[in-house]
Amino acid sequence: MLLGLLVGVCLLISLVFNCLGVISLYRFPDVYTRLHGATKCSTFGTLFAVFGLLLYSLIRFLAEEGTEGDRFLVLFIHTVIAVVVLLISNPTGAHALARAAHRSGVLPHPAVVDSLEETEKRKGGVAA
């Protein structure tokens, strides 16, 4: 009963943060803020969903015996691997998209200072 409640709370928190990420895609003015909102919210929302799954699989592993329990241990290990991949790929992908947008000439909506362009000019690189 308590396990089901904890998993449900984790999934509810995940749902809220993923919905906030979707709203940020529609409400924010430019590609940079949309990337920021969608990436942060989807990462945090997915972490809560995964945390609920980890909790469920760990408790089921401890409660079951034999091969039934081993299935939940395998689920737990696969979920941990998925979290590591998510934590590496999500911010890296968002960074690559933002840098590609900047290099293609898309500026932030109310841009007053562009530190990336100034840095690239100092290094002698090609700015957007």
N, CA, C and O atoms as a GROMACS GRO file, in nm:
protein
  512
    1MET      N    1   0.083  -0.120   0.000
    1MET     CA    2   0.000   0.000   0.000
    1MET      C    3   0.086   0.126   0.000
    1MET      O    4   0.066   0.216  -0.081
    2LEU      N    5   0.182   0.130   0.091
    2LEU     CA    6   0.271   0.246   0.100
    2LEU      C    7   0.359   0.257  -0.024
    2LEU      O    8   0.386   0.367  -0.072
    3LEU      N    9   0.403   0.142  -0.075
    3LEU     CA   10   0.486   0.141  -0.197
    3LEU      C   11   0.408   0.199  -0.314
    3LEU      O   12   0.459   0.281  -0.389
    4GLY      N   13   0.285   0.156  -0.328
    4GLY     CA   14   0.201   0.209  -0.436
    4GLY      C   15   0.180   0.359  -0.423
    4GLY      O   16   0.178   0.430  -0.524
    5LEU      N   17   0.164   0.406  -0.302
    5LEU     CA   18   0.145   0.549  -0.279
    5LEU      C   19   0.272   0.627  -0.316
    5LEU      O   20   0.263   0.732  -0.380
    6LEU      N   21   0.389   0.576  -0.276
    6LEU     CA   22   0.515   0.644  -0.308
    6LEU      C   23   0.540   0.647  -0.459
    6LEU      O   24   0.581   0.749  -0.514
    7VAL      N   25   0.516   0.534  -0.524
    7VAL     CA   26   0.534   0.529  -0.669
    7VAL      C   27   0.436   0.624  -0.738
    7VAL      O   28   0.472   0.692  -0.834
    8GLY      N   29   0.313   0.630  -0.689
    8GLY     CA   30   0.214   0.721  -0.746
    8GLY      C   31   0.253   0.867  -0.729
    8GLY      O   32   0.233   0.948  -0.820
    9VAL      N   33   0.308   0.902  -0.613
    9VAL     CA   34   0.353   1.040  -0.590
    9VAL      C   35   0.468   1.075  -0.685
    9VAL      O   36   0.472   1.184  -0.741
   10CYS      N   37   0.561   0.981  -0.702
   10CYS     CA   38   0.673   1.004  -0.794
   10CYS      C   39   0.622   1.026  -0.937
   10CYS      O   40   0.669   1.115  -1.007
   11LEU      N   41   0.527   0.945  -0.978
   11LEU     CA   42   0.474   0.959  -1.114
   11LEU      C   43   0.395   1.089  -1.129
   11LEU      O   44   0.397   1.151  -1.236
   12LEU      N   45   0.326   1.130  -1.024
   12LEU     CA   46   0.253   1.257  -1.030
   12LEU      C   47   0.349   1.376  -1.042
   12LEU      O   48   0.325   1.467  -1.121
   13ILE      N   49   0.455   1.374  -0.964
   13ILE     CA   50   0.556   1.481  -0.974
   13ILE      C   51   0.618   1.481  -1.114
   13ILE      O   52   0.642   1.587  -1.172
   14SER      N   53   0.645   1.362  -1.166
   14SER     CA   54   0.701   1.351  -1.301
   14SER      C   55   0.605   1.411  -1.404
   14SER      O   56   0.648   1.481  -1.496
   15LEU      N   57   0.479   1.382  -1.389
   15LEU     CA   58   0.379   1.434  -1.482
   15LEU      C   59   0.373   1.587  -1.477
   15LEU      O   60   0.364   1.652  -1.581
   16VAL      N   61   0.379   1.643  -1.358
   16VAL     CA   62   0.374   1.789  -1.344
   16VAL      C   63   0.494   1.854  -1.413
   16VAL      O   64   0.478   1.951  -1.487
   17PHE      N   65   0.613   1.800  -1.388
   17PHE     CA   66   0.732   1.862  -1.448
   17PHE      C   67   0.736   1.844  -1.599
   17PHE      O   68   0.780   1.934  -1.671
   18ASN      N   69   0.692   1.730  -1.648
   18ASN     CA   70   0.689   1.713  -1.793
   18ASN      C   71   0.584   1.804  -1.857
   18ASN      O   72   0.605   1.852  -1.968
   19CYS      N   73   0.473   1.828  -1.789
   19CYS     CA   74   0.374   1.923  -1.841
   19CYS      C   75   0.431   2.065  -1.842
   19CYS      O   76   0.406   2.142  -1.936
   20LEU      N   77   0.508   2.100  -1.739
   20LEU     CA   78   0.571   2.232  -1.738
   20LEU      C   79   0.670   2.246  -1.855
   20LEU      O   80   0.682   2.354  -1.913
   21GLY      N   81   0.739   2.139  -1.888
   21GLY     CA   82   0.829   2.141  -2.003
   21GLY      C   83   0.754   2.165  -2.133
   21GLY      O   84   0.801   2.239  -2.219
   22VAL      N   85   0.639   2.103  -2.147
   22VAL     CA   86   0.559   2.123  -2.268
   22VAL      C   87   0.507   2.266  -2.274
   22VAL      O   88   0.508   2.328  -2.381
   23ILE      N   89   0.464   2.319  -2.162
   23ILE     CA   90   0.416   2.458  -2.159
   23ILE      C   91   0.528   2.554  -2.195
   23ILE      O   92   0.506   2.654  -2.263
   24SER      N   93   0.650   2.523  -2.149
   24SER     CA   94   0.763   2.612  -2.181
   24SER      C   95   0.791   2.614  -2.331
   24SER      O   96   0.836   2.716  -2.383
   25LEU      N   97   0.764   2.505  -2.399
   25LEU     CA   98   0.784   2.505  -2.544
   25LEU      C   99   0.689   2.602  -2.614
   25LEU      O  100   0.724   2.660  -2.716
   26TYR      N  101   0.570   2.619  -2.560
   26TYR     CA  102   0.472   2.708  -2.622
   26TYR      C  103   0.482   2.852  -2.575
   26TYR      O  104   0.451   2.944  -2.650
   27ARG      N  105   0.526   2.872  -2.452
   27ARG     CA  106   0.519   3.006  -2.393
   27ARG      C  107   0.648   3.087  -2.404
   27ARG      O  108   0.641   3.210  -2.407
   28PHE      N  109   0.762   3.025  -2.410
   28PHE     CA  110   0.887   3.100  -2.410
   28PHE      C  111   0.915   3.156  -2.549
   28PHE      O  112   0.876   3.096  -2.649
   29PRO      N  113   0.984   3.272  -2.556
   29PRO     CA  114   0.989   3.346  -2.681
   29PRO      C  115   1.090   3.297  -2.786
   29PRO      O  116   1.066   3.316  -2.905
   30ASP      N  117   1.199   3.235  -2.745
   30ASP     CA  118   1.300   3.199  -2.845
   30ASP      C  119   1.352   3.058  -2.822
   30ASP      O  120   1.314   2.991  -2.725
   31VAL      N  121   1.438   3.014  -2.911
   31VAL     CA  122   1.485   2.875  -2.908
   31VAL      C  123   1.567   2.846  -2.782
   31VAL      O  124   1.565   2.733  -2.732
   32TYR      N  125   1.638   2.943  -2.731
   32TYR     CA  126   1.725   2.920  -2.615
   32TYR      C  127   1.644   2.898  -2.488
   32TYR      O  128   1.672   2.805  -2.411
   33THR      N  129   1.547   2.982  -2.465
   33THR     CA  130   1.465   2.964  -2.345
   33THR      C  131   1.375   2.841  -2.357
   33THR      O  132   1.347   2.775  -2.257
   34ARG      N  133   1.331   2.811  -2.478
   34ARG     CA  134   1.252   2.690  -2.496
   34ARG      C  135   1.335   2.566  -2.468
   34ARG      O  136   1.289   2.472  -2.403
   35LEU      N  137   1.458   2.566  -2.517
   35LEU     CA  138   1.549   2.454  -2.489
   35LEU      C  139   1.574   2.440  -2.340
   35LEU      O  140   1.572   2.330  -2.285
   36HIS      N  141   1.597   2.553  -2.274
   36HIS     CA  142   1.624   2.552  -2.131
   36HIS      C  143   1.506   2.493  -2.054
   36HIS      O  144   1.522   2.402  -1.973
   37GLY      N  145   1.388   2.545  -2.082
   37GLY     CA  146   1.270   2.497  -2.010
   37GLY      C  147   1.239   2.352  -2.038
   37GLY      O  148   1.211   2.275  -1.946
   38ALA      N  149   1.243   2.314  -2.163
   38ALA     CA  150   1.210   2.175  -2.198
   38ALA      C  151   1.313   2.078  -2.144
   38ALA      O  152   1.277   1.970  -2.097
   39THR      N  153   1.440   2.114  -2.149
   39THR     CA  154   1.544   2.023  -2.102
   39THR      C  155   1.541   2.007  -1.951
   39THR      O  156   1.547   1.895  -1.900
   40LYS      N  157   1.531   2.117  -1.880
   40LYS     CA  158   1.530   2.108  -1.734
   40LYS      C  159   1.409   2.031  -1.685
   40LYS      O  160   1.421   1.942  -1.601
   41CYS      N  161   1.294   2.065  -1.737
   41CYS     CA  162   1.171   2.000  -1.688
   41CYS      C  163   1.165   1.854  -1.729
   41CYS      O  164   1.122   1.770  -1.650
   42SER      N  165   1.206   1.822  -1.850
   42SER     CA  166   1.199   1.681  -1.891
   42SER      C  167   1.301   1.598  -1.815
   42SER      O  168   1.273   1.482  -1.781
   43THR      N  169   1.418   1.653  -1.788
   43THR     CA  170   1.517   1.579  -1.710
   43THR      C  171   1.466   1.553  -1.569
   43THR      O  172   1.473   1.440  -1.520
   44PHE      N  173   1.416   1.657  -1.505
   44PHE     CA  174   1.368   1.642  -1.367
   44PHE      C  175   1.244   1.553  -1.362
   44PHE      O  176   1.232   1.469  -1.273
   45GLY      N  177   1.154   1.570  -1.457
   45GLY     CA  178   1.035   1.486  -1.460
   45GLY      C  179   1.067   1.341  -1.485
   45GLY      O  180   1.008   1.252  -1.424
   46THR      N  181   1.159   1.316  -1.574
   46THR     CA  182   1.197   1.178  -1.603
   46THR      C  183   1.270   1.116  -1.485
   46THR      O  184   1.255   0.996  -1.459
   47LEU      N  185   1.348   1.195  -1.415
   47LEU     CA  186   1.417   1.142  -1.297
   47LEU      C  187   1.317   1.096  -1.192
   47LEU      O  188   1.339   0.994  -1.127
   48PHE      N  189   1.209   1.169  -1.174
   48PHE     CA  190   1.109   1.125  -1.076
   48PHE      C  191   1.039   0.999  -1.122
   48PHE      O  192   1.013   0.911  -1.040
   49ALA      N  193   1.008   0.987  -1.250
   49ALA     CA  194   0.947   0.864  -1.300
   49ALA      C  195   1.041   0.746  -1.280
   49ALA      O  196   0.998   0.638  -1.240
   50VAL      N  197   1.166   0.767  -1.309
   50VAL     CA  198   1.265   0.661  -1.294
   50VAL      C  199   1.285   0.628  -1.146
   50VAL      O  200   1.304   0.511  -1.111
   51PHE      N  201   1.281   0.729  -1.060
   51PHE     CA  202   1.295   0.704  -0.917
   51PHE      C  203   1.180   0.617  -0.866
   51PHE      O  204   1.201   0.529  -0.783
   52GLY      N  205   1.062   0.641  -0.916
   52GLY     CA  206   0.948   0.557  -0.880
   52GLY      C  207   0.969   0.414  -0.926
   52GLY      O  208   0.937   0.320  -0.853
   53LEU      N  209   1.021   0.396  -1.046
   53LEU     CA  210   1.047   0.262  -1.097
   53LEU      C  211   1.158   0.194  -1.018
   53LEU      O  212   1.150   0.075  -0.990
   54LEU      N  213   1.262   0.269  -0.983
   54LEU     CA  214   1.371   0.212  -0.903
   54LEU      C  215   1.320   0.166  -0.766
   54LEU      O  216   1.355   0.059  -0.718
   55LEU      N  217   1.238   0.249  -0.707
   55LEU     CA  218   1.182   0.215  -0.576
   55LEU      C  219   1.096   0.090  -0.585
   55LEU      O  220   1.106   0.000  -0.501
   56TYR      N  221   1.013   0.084  -0.687
   56TYR     CA  222   0.927  -0.033  -0.706
   56TYR      C  223   1.008  -0.160  -0.729
   56TYR      O  224   0.981  -0.263  -0.668
   57SER      N  225   1.107  -0.153  -0.818
   57SER     CA  226   1.184  -0.273  -0.850
   57SER      C  227   1.270  -0.317  -0.732
   57SER      O  228   1.288  -0.437  -0.710
   58LEU      N  229   1.323  -0.222  -0.656
   58LEU     CA  230   1.406  -0.260  -0.541
   58LEU      C  231   1.323  -0.328  -0.433
   58LEU      O  232   1.365  -0.428  -0.376
   59ILE      N  233   1.208  -0.274  -0.405
   59ILE     CA  234   1.124  -0.334  -0.301
   59ILE      C  235   1.069  -0.469  -0.347
   59ILE      O  236   1.059  -0.562  -0.267
   60ARG      N  237   1.034  -0.480  -0.474
   60ARG     CA  238   0.988  -0.611  -0.524
   60ARG      C  239   1.102  -0.713  -0.525
   60ARG      O  240   1.079  -0.831  -0.499
   61PHE      N  241   1.224  -0.668  -0.554
   61PHE     CA  242   1.339  -0.757  -0.550
   61PHE      C  243   1.362  -0.810  -0.408
   61PHE      O  244   1.390  -0.928  -0.390
   62LEU      N  245   1.350  -0.724  -0.310
   62LEU     CA  246   1.370  -0.766  -0.172
   62LEU      C  247   1.256  -0.854  -0.122
   62LEU      O  248   1.277  -0.938  -0.034
   63ALA      N  249   1.137  -0.837  -0.177
   63ALA     CA  250   1.022  -0.914  -0.132
   63ALA      C  251   1.013  -1.051  -0.199
   63ALA      O  252   0.968  -1.147  -0.138
   64GLU      N  253   1.056  -1.061  -0.324
   64GLU     CA  254   1.046  -1.186  -0.399
   64GLU      C  255   1.168  -1.273  -0.374
   64GLU      O  256   1.273  -1.224  -0.332
   65GLU      N  257   1.154  -1.401  -0.400
   65GLU     CA  258   1.266  -1.494  -0.386
   65GLU      C  259   1.287  -1.567  -0.518
   65GLU      O  260   1.193  -1.586  -0.595
   66GLY      N  261   1.411  -1.607  -0.544
   66GLY     CA  262   1.441  -1.688  -0.661
   66GLY      C  263   1.443  -1.606  -0.789
   66GLY      O  264   1.481  -1.490  -0.790
   67THR      N  265   1.400  -1.670  -0.897
   67THR     CA  266   1.407  -1.606  -1.028
   67THR      C  267   1.310  -1.488  -1.041
   67THR      O  268   1.334  -1.397  -1.120
   68GLU      N  269   1.203  -1.490  -0.966
   68GLU     CA  270   1.109  -1.377  -0.970
   68GLU      C  271   1.177  -1.250  -0.919
   68GLU      O  272   1.157  -1.142  -0.974
   69GLY      N  273   1.256  -1.264  -0.816
   69GLY     CA  274   1.328  -1.149  -0.762
   69GLY      C  275   1.440  -1.103  -0.854
   69GLY      O  276   1.470  -0.984  -0.861
   70ASP      N  277   1.500  -1.198  -0.925
   70ASP     CA  278   1.608  -1.162  -1.018
   70ASP      C  279   1.558  -1.074  -1.132
   70ASP      O  280   1.632  -0.988  -1.180
   71ARG      N  281   1.435  -1.095  -1.175
   71ARG     CA  282   1.379  -1.011  -1.281
   71ARG      C  283   1.375  -0.864  -1.237
   71ARG      O  284   1.402  -0.775  -1.317
   72PHE      N  285   1.341  -0.840  -1.112
   72PHE     CA  286   1.334  -0.702  -1.064
   72PHE      C  287   1.473  -0.643  -1.043
   72PHE      O  288   1.492  -0.522  -1.055
   73LEU      N  289   1.571  -0.729  -1.013
   73LEU     CA  290   1.709  -0.679  -1.004
   73LEU      C  291   1.759  -0.636  -1.141
   73LEU      O  292   1.825  -0.533  -1.153
   74VAL      N  293   1.727  -0.713  -1.244
   74VAL     CA  294   1.766  -0.676  -1.381
   74VAL      C  295   1.696  -0.546  -1.421
   74VAL      O  296   1.758  -0.460  -1.484
   75LEU      N  297   1.570  -0.532  -1.386
   75LEU     CA  298   1.498  -0.408  -1.414
   75LEU      C  299   1.565  -0.290  -1.344
   75LEU      O  300   1.579  -0.182  -1.402
   76PHE      N  301   1.606  -0.310  -1.219
   76PHE     CA  302   1.673  -0.204  -1.143
   76PHE      C  303   1.804  -0.163  -1.211
   76PHE      O  304   1.831  -0.044  -1.224
   77ILE      N  305   1.884  -0.259  -1.254
   77ILE     CA  306   2.013  -0.229  -1.317
   77ILE      C  307   1.991  -0.158  -1.451
   77ILE      O  308   2.061  -0.061  -1.481
   78HIS      N  309   1.898  -0.202  -1.528
   78HIS     CA  310   1.870  -0.136  -1.657
   78HIS      C  311   1.821   0.006  -1.636
   78HIS      O  312   1.853   0.096  -1.715
   79THR      N  313   1.744   0.026  -1.533
   79THR     CA  314   1.694   0.161  -1.505
   79THR      C  315   1.807   0.254  -1.464
   79THR      O  316   1.809   0.371  -1.503
   80VAL      N  317   1.900   0.203  -1.386
   80VAL     CA  318   2.016   0.286  -1.346
   80VAL      C  319   2.097   0.324  -1.469
   80VAL      O  320   2.141   0.438  -1.481
   81ILE      N  321   2.117   0.230  -1.560
   81ILE     CA  322   2.190   0.260  -1.684
   81ILE      C  323   2.116   0.366  -1.766
   81ILE      O  324   2.177   0.457  -1.822
   82ALA      N  325   1.985   0.354  -1.772
   82ALA     CA  326   1.905   0.453  -1.846
   82ALA      C  327   1.917   0.592  -1.784
   82ALA      O  328   1.920   0.691  -1.857
   83VAL      N  329   1.924   0.599  -1.652
   83VAL     CA  330   1.938   0.729  -1.585
   83VAL      C  331   2.073   0.792  -1.618
   83VAL      O  332   2.082   0.912  -1.644
   84VAL      N  333   2.177   0.710  -1.618
   84VAL     CA  334   2.311   0.764  -1.649
   84VAL      C  335   2.313   0.818  -1.792
   84VAL      O  336   2.366   0.926  -1.818
   85VAL      N  337   2.257   0.742  -1.885
   85VAL     CA  338   2.253   0.788  -2.025
   85VAL      C  339   2.171   0.915  -2.038
   85VAL      O  340   2.209   1.006  -2.111
   86LEU      N  341   2.059   0.922  -1.968
   86LEU     CA  342   1.974   1.041  -1.973
   86LEU      C  343   2.048   1.163  -1.918
   86LEU      O  344   2.042   1.271  -1.976
   87LEU      N  345   2.117   1.146  -1.805
   87LEU     CA  346   2.186   1.259  -1.744
   87LEU      C  347   2.303   1.308  -1.828
   87LEU      O  348   2.343   1.424  -1.816
   88ILE      N  349   2.358   1.224  -1.912
   88ILE     CA  350   2.467   1.267  -2.000
   88ILE      C  351   2.412   1.324  -2.130
   88ILE      O  352   2.458   1.430  -2.175
   89SER      N  353   2.317   1.258  -2.190
   89SER     CA  354   2.274   1.296  -2.325
   89SER      C  355   2.180   1.416  -2.328
   89SER      O  356   2.184   1.494  -2.424
   90ASN      N  357   2.097   1.434  -2.228
   90ASN     CA  358   1.999   1.542  -2.234
   90ASN      C  359   2.064   1.681  -2.230
   90ASN      O  360   2.035   1.762  -2.318
   91PRO      N  361   2.151   1.712  -2.136
   91PRO     CA  362   2.214   1.844  -2.139
   91PRO      C  363   2.312   1.861  -2.255
   91PRO      O  364   2.327   1.971  -2.308
   92THR      N  365   2.379   1.752  -2.293
   92THR     CA  366   2.472   1.761  -2.406
   92THR      C  367   2.398   1.791  -2.535
   92THR      O  368   2.443   1.873  -2.615
   93GLY      N  369   2.286   1.725  -2.556
   93GLY     CA  370   2.206   1.752  -2.676
   93GLY      C  371   2.150   1.892  -2.679
   93GLY      O  372   2.149   1.956  -2.784
   94ALA      N  373   2.103   1.940  -2.564
   94ALA     CA  374   2.051   2.076  -2.557
   94ALA      C  375   2.161   2.178  -2.585
   94ALA      O  376   2.138   2.278  -2.653
   95HIS      N  377   2.280   2.153  -2.533
   95HIS     CA  378   2.392   2.243  -2.558
   95HIS      C  379   2.427   2.245  -2.707
   95HIS      O  380   2.451   2.352  -2.764
   96ALA      N  381   2.430   2.129  -2.769
   96ALA     CA  382   2.462   2.122  -2.912
   96ALA      C  383   2.356   2.195  -2.995
   96ALA      O  384   2.390   2.264  -3.091
   97LEU      N  385   2.230   2.180  -2.960
   97LEU     CA  386   2.124   2.250  -3.033
   97LEU      C  387   2.135   2.402  -3.015
   97LEU      O  388   2.119   2.476  -3.112
   98ALA      N  389   2.163   2.447  -2.894
   98ALA     CA  390   2.176   2.590  -2.870
   98ALA      C  391   2.297   2.648  -2.945
   98ALA      O  392   2.289   2.757  -3.001
   99ARG      N  393   2.405   2.576  -2.946
   99ARG     CA  394   2.525   2.624  -3.017
   99ARG      C  395   2.500   2.626  -3.168
   99ARG      O  396   2.544   2.718  -3.236
  100ALA      N  397   2.432   2.526  -3.219
  100ALA     CA  398   2.400   2.524  -3.362
  100ALA      C  399   2.306   2.639  -3.398
  100ALA      O  400   2.320   2.699  -3.504
  101ALA      N  401   2.213   2.669  -3.310
  101ALA     CA  402   2.122   2.782  -3.335
  101ALA      C  403   2.199   2.913  -3.337
  101ALA      O  404   2.175   2.998  -3.421
  102HIS      N  405   2.293   2.928  -3.244
  102HIS     CA  406   2.373   3.051  -3.239
  102HIS      C  407   2.460   3.064  -3.362
  102HIS      O  408   2.472   3.173  -3.419
  103ARG      N  409   2.521   2.956  -3.403
  103ARG     CA  410   2.607   2.961  -3.523
  103ARG      C  411   2.528   2.986  -3.650
  103ARG      O  412   2.583   3.038  -3.748
  104SER      N  413   2.402   2.950  -3.650
  104SER     CA  414   2.321   2.975  -3.770
  104SER      C  415   2.257   3.113  -3.768
  104SER      O  416   2.182   3.148  -3.859
  105GLY      N  417   2.287   3.191  -3.665
  105GLY     CA  418   2.243   3.330  -3.665
  105GLY      C  419   2.118   3.359  -3.585
  105GLY      O  420   2.067   3.471  -3.590
  106VAL      N  421   2.069   3.263  -3.512
  106VAL     CA  422   1.950   3.286  -3.429
  106VAL      C  423   1.995   3.348  -3.298
  106VAL      O  424   2.070   3.286  -3.221
  107LEU      N  425   1.951   3.470  -3.272
  107LEU     CA  426   1.990   3.539  -3.149
  107LEU      C  427   1.880   3.526  -3.045
  107LEU      O  428   1.763   3.506  -3.079
  108PRO      N  429   1.919   3.536  -2.917
  108PRO     CA  430   1.816   3.537  -2.813
  108PRO      C  431   1.722   3.656  -2.831
  108PRO      O  432   1.762   3.760  -2.883
  109HIS      N  433   1.599   3.639  -2.787
  109HIS     CA  434   1.493   3.737  -2.815
  109HIS      C  435   1.530   3.880  -2.773
  109HIS      O  436   1.540   3.965  -2.861
  110PRO      N  437   1.550   3.911  -2.647
  110PRO     CA  438   1.592   4.047  -2.612
  110PRO      C  439   1.743   4.054  -2.590
  110PRO      O  440   1.787   4.097  -2.484
  111ALA      N  441   1.822   4.015  -2.688
  111ALA     CA  442   1.966   4.006  -2.670
  111ALA      C  443   2.029   4.144  -2.657
  111ALA      O  444   2.018   4.226  -2.748
  112VAL      N  445   2.094   4.167  -2.547
  112VAL     CA  446   2.169   4.290  -2.525
  112VAL      C  447   2.319   4.257  -2.531
  112VAL      O  448   2.396   4.332  -2.590
  113VAL      N  449   2.357   4.149  -2.470
  113VAL     CA  450   2.495   4.106  -2.466
  113VAL      C  451   2.502   3.964  -2.520
  113VAL      O  452   2.424   3.877  -2.481
  114ASP      N  453   2.596   3.940  -2.612
  114ASP     CA  454   2.615   3.806  -2.666
  114ASP      C  455   2.756   3.762  -2.630
  114ASP      O  456   2.850   3.787  -2.706
  115SER      N  457   2.771   3.697  -2.518
  115SER     CA  458   2.903   3.658  -2.469
  115SER      C  459   2.968   3.553  -2.558
  115SER      O  460   3.090   3.553  -2.572
  116LEU      N  461   2.890   3.464  -2.617
  116LEU     CA  462   2.947   3.362  -2.703
  116LEU      C  463   3.012   3.423  -2.827
  116LEU      O  464   3.120   3.382  -2.867
  117GLU      N  465   2.946   3.522  -2.887
  117GLU     CA  466   3.002   3.587  -3.005
  117GLU      C  467   3.129   3.662  -2.968
  117GLU      O  468   3.227   3.657  -3.043
  118GLU      N  469   3.129   3.731  -2.854
  118GLU     CA  470   3.248   3.804  -2.810
  118GLU      C  471   3.364   3.708  -2.785
  118GLU      O  472   3.479   3.738  -2.820
  119THR      N  473   3.335   3.594  -2.726
  119THR     CA  474   3.440   3.495  -2.699
  119THR      C  475   3.497   3.439  -2.828
  119THR      O  476   3.618   3.422  -2.841
  120GLU      N  477   3.410   3.410  -2.924
  120GLU     CA  478   3.458   3.356  -3.051
  120GLU      C  479   3.540   3.458  -3.129
  120GLU      O  480   3.635   3.421  -3.197
  121LYS      N  481   3.504   3.586  -3.119
  121LYS     CA  482   3.583   3.690  -3.186
  121LYS      C  483   3.721   3.702  -3.123
  121LYS      O  484   3.821   3.722  -3.193
  122ARG      N  485   3.727   3.690  -2.989
  122ARG     CA  486   3.856   3.696  -2.922
  122ARG      C  487   3.946   3.580  -2.961
  122ARG      O  488   4.068   3.596  -2.974
  123LYS      N  489   3.887   3.463  -2.981
  123LYS     CA  490   3.965   3.346  -3.017
  123LYS      C  491   3.999   3.344  -3.166
  123LYS      O  492   4.081   3.264  -3.210
  124GLY      N  493   3.937   3.432  -3.243
  124GLY     CA  494   3.964   3.437  -3.385
  124GLY      C  495   3.876   3.345  -3.467
  124GLY      O  496   3.901   3.324  -3.585
  125GLY      N  497   3.773   3.290  -3.405
  125GLY     CA  498   3.682   3.200  -3.475
  125GLY      C  499   3.578   3.278  -3.552
  125GLY      O  500   3.572   3.401  -3.547
  126VAL      N  501   3.497   3.205  -3.621
  126VAL     CA  502   3.391   3.266  -3.699
  126VAL      C  503   3.268   3.277  -3.613
  126VAL      O  504   3.216   3.177  -3.563
  127ALA      N  505   3.221   3.398  -3.595
  127ALA     CA  506   3.099   3.420  -3.518
  127ALA      C  507   2.980   3.400  -3.610
  127ALA      O  508   2.993   3.395  -3.732
  128ALA      N  509   2.867   3.389  -3.550
  128ALA     CA  510   2.744   3.365  -3.625
  128ALA      C  511   2.726   3.471  -3.728
  128ALA      O  512   2.627   3.468  -3.802
   0.00000   0.00000   0.00000
